[in-house]
Amino acid sequence: MEEPNPCFFNPAILDSLTDDSVHEILDSYNDFCNATQSLLAGNGDLSVASDFVSHVHTLCKHRLRSLVQDHFFRLLEETFERNGASRFWRHFDPYFHVAGLNKNDDLDIDEDEIQSVLYNALEEITLEKQYQEKCLLMLVHALQSYKDQVSEDKHGFEGDRNYLTSKYQWIVSSVLMASLSRHFPVILHWYFKRKLEEVSAIMDGEFCDDASQNKDGMNLDEKGKICNKVGEMDVDECYSDHRFSENSRLVKNIGKVVLDLRNLGFTSMAEDAYASAIFLLLKAKVHDVAGDDFRSSVLQSIKSWIQAVPLQFLHALLVYLGDVVSYESTSSGLKSPLAPQPSSCCPGIDTPSEGLVRWKLRLEYFAYETLQDLRIAKLFEIIVDYPESSPAIEDLKLCLEYTGQHSKLVESFISALRYRLLTAGASTNDILHQYVSTIKALRTIDPAGVFLEAVGEPIRDYLRGRRDTIKCIVTMMTDGTGAHSSSSGNPGDSLLEELNRDEEIQENAGVDDFNTDDRQAWINAMRWQPDPVEADPLKGSRNQRKVDILGMIVSIIGSKDQLVHEYRTMLAEKLLNKSDYDIDSEIRTLELLKIHFGESSLQKCEIMLNDLIGSKRTNSNIKATINQPSQTSVEVGDNAISMDAISATIISSNFWPPIQDEPLNLPEPVDQLLSDYAKRFNEIKTPRKLQWKKSLGTIKLELQFQDREIQFTVAPVHASIIMKFQDQPNWTSKNLAAAIGIPADVLNRRINFWISKGIIAESQGADSSDHVYTIVENMAETSKNGASTGCAQELLGGEEEEERSVASVENQLRKEMTVYEKFILGMLTNFGSMALDRIHNTLKMFCIADPPYDKSLQQLQSFLSGLVSEEKLELRDGMYFLKK
């Protein structure tokens, strides 16, 4: 700011001065210095005022006004530094140890003491400043009175006063900031935090009372309007409502401290102090309301609290401070773009000021961001609890729409997934369930699936490296419980449920398309938004995307053919292990799969189900055509096995996966009954013949001992083992294996079932490699072996994992790829080393005869890994070599 009417130094003036003028100047200047010193001594002695004015006039007469002002301000600065600033900072010296504390730390000092120290220090320096301002005003009057005497500008009083006052204010601020103590901002923050906690406790309690009485949906802030008479309005008038009458004294005290700090040049420091205190209170409120409860929405209650507590306090404080300029009457004459609807912006306040509107926007943004960060940090737990945690997902969606920080969600959630889910300790089934829940939850936040693509990529990459991923996906798709029977089977994660929903959507699609296409196109055009920067341009526009859960699951595998192949294998295993012909659920699942994968790819599966239907019909026909009792049963010991007890599953082997069959000698009567059944089948279905897979299926047995009867449902090999003990009570392992027709090691593994049930006892034979097995007839001996008693039926659940009716997909692939092994070894012999892609392309090019090479790159890699484990090949730096 420039001084009004400045006087520039002109050396020619010195030549015009007489000796008397020089002496007069010297005498007046010395007396002026002494008078100024006495005036600013701080003792309130104004007796030198007349002499002071006289000396000022004399010096101004000689055009030394600038000398007067410079000397006066120099003494004023020295005096303020000595009597004001140094004394002010000495009040806070005992609290220097708080300088290194964080704003969130509690100060280990007496609350009343620090408050009293702050009040006394501000009062003392304010009095000193007010006295110096009175002295400054005396100088202004002296300068103006001289102008009046010499008929100079008589209208420059306000300009002189404003200039000199602002210069003095700048001096005060400079002196205080130059000697600022490091612990003073911490003390200010602590003071405002404590005071605002008191205000919040009163207002928050009233807010809760109002909320309990306001369950009919009335806006909380409509219950009390704050009068807002801009200008000469006492703070008590602002607190005419009962909600604020109790804490008006607190607001007055806080407002007075803020005003004093502003007068000392600490405007920004004071605002930062009480702003940080308000934000800390708001953050604590958000954490308290949100917590770890994800089953209820909390965003609206937080916004209501902001309007009822912080905004009402800030409105009262701004009124006290005089910062009540309406957003409709800004200094520029232009209406502020903030809060175009004042009533909706700050309910309960008729005409909110622009400062209050800005505070509302700041507080709401901070609340949205705080709740967003809280929910993002717990997003893994939220998705685990989905769909019960849907309210928390909705809150997070609103927060992200307000803040636009979607990238923070992506980064944080990917980190949580890699640390907590994508680990060796997590089962594939659990990972898949979490993936499906993630898709459903994030579909709420991002219907276009832009961010879901980024979040799901690490999960998909990890699952591709697990061998049981396809099996878990198929089981999850068809049963909804994953690969392990111990899974929770949450219906919300069932892919069959998603298939049902998609089927209903397709059935209802196209009903009103003709009438709604144009209108929907217009709505979509009005809502169009560009893709975010995180979007993959190869995926298409967000407006054309649709999150397809099944499609995202299949993308893990990379090919629907592999999924169909695995489903066919698992369906065959399930059908072969059925004890009846109830396949309604399998037919339903197959029909749903046809919708998504096409009928041609599932044709073999449909034939497999038709085989079960045909087996039921054929089985009934065969039993109905045999009437004579001698033809319908055979004797086994003292009991007869009737033809009615046989239920055969007749399959078309060309359309089923490879069936694992091992040689087995059934008891002769049972074998004769199967021959009779096959003979009758040939008569009915000429020229078709049955070839029995004797090791497959289940047999229901009733074992009768001396003191008990027990029923079992077991595999044919277990039945053959136990039925041999009807001929003799003791068998050696070698003789029993030869009688049944299976290797000795297989017998030792399978007979463990009966040993574990206490039916057979094992002992050491004459040969260390030969064991003796004995049937246990006595109840006492059975109890010693820990077997159960009574007539309860025991189902066979102890089959080994590798004992399957159908060859696994891995074994099938291994068998199919064996034919290409010689080609691969020959290529490596000729070329020395080859990469995976080159081997794959070479096989596709040259292996076109029957069977043609039609495997995927992943299947070839799996086969080559097997050759490496068999030490036929080596893998170094991505290149395959022959093992030397």
Buried (B, 14 or more C-beta within 10 A) or exposed (E): EEBEEEEEEEEEEEEEEEEEEEEBBEEBBEBBBBBBEBBBEBEEEEEBBEBBBBBBBBBBBBEBBBBBBEBBBEBBBEBBBEBBBEEBBEBBEEBEEBEEBEBEEEBEBEEEEBBEBBBEBBEBBBEBBEBBBEBBEBBBBBBBBBBEEEEEEEEBBEEBBEBBBEBBBEBBBBBBEEEBBEBBBBBBBBBBBBBBBEBBEBBBEBBEEBBEEBEEEEEBBEBBEBEBEEEEBEBEBBBEBEBBEBBBEBBBBBBBBBBBBBBBBBEEBBEBBBBBBBBBBBBBBBEEBBEEEBEEBBBEBBBBBBBBBBBBBBBBBBBBBEEBBBBEBEEEEEEBEBBEEBEEBBBBBEBBBBBBBBBBEBBBEBBBBBBBBBBBEBBBBBBBBBBEBBBBBBBBBBBBEBBEBBEBBBEBBBEBBEEBBBEEEEBBBBBBBBBBBBBBBBBBBBBBBBBBBBBBEBBBEBBBEBEBBBBBBBBBBBBBBBBEEEBEBBEEBBBBEBBEEBBEEEEEEEEEEEEEEEEEEEEEEEEEEEBBEEBEEEBEBBEEBEBBBBEBBBBBBBEBEBBBBBBBBBBBBBBBBBEEBEBEEBBBBBBBBBBBBEEEBBEBBBBBBBBBEBBBEBBEEBBEEBEEEEEBBBEBEEEEBEBEEBBBBBBEEEBBBBBBEBEBBBBEBBBEBBEBBBEBBEEEBEEEEBEBBBBBBBBEBEBEBEEBEBEBBBBBBBBBBBBBBEEEEEBBBBBBBBBBBBEBEBBBBBBBBBBEBBBBBBEEBEEEEEBBBBBBBEBEEBEEBEBEBEEEEBEEEEBEEEBBBBBBBBBBBBEBBEEBBEBBBEBBEEEEBBEBEBBBEBBBEEBEEEEEBEBBEBBBBBBBEBBBEEEBBBBEEEBBBBEE
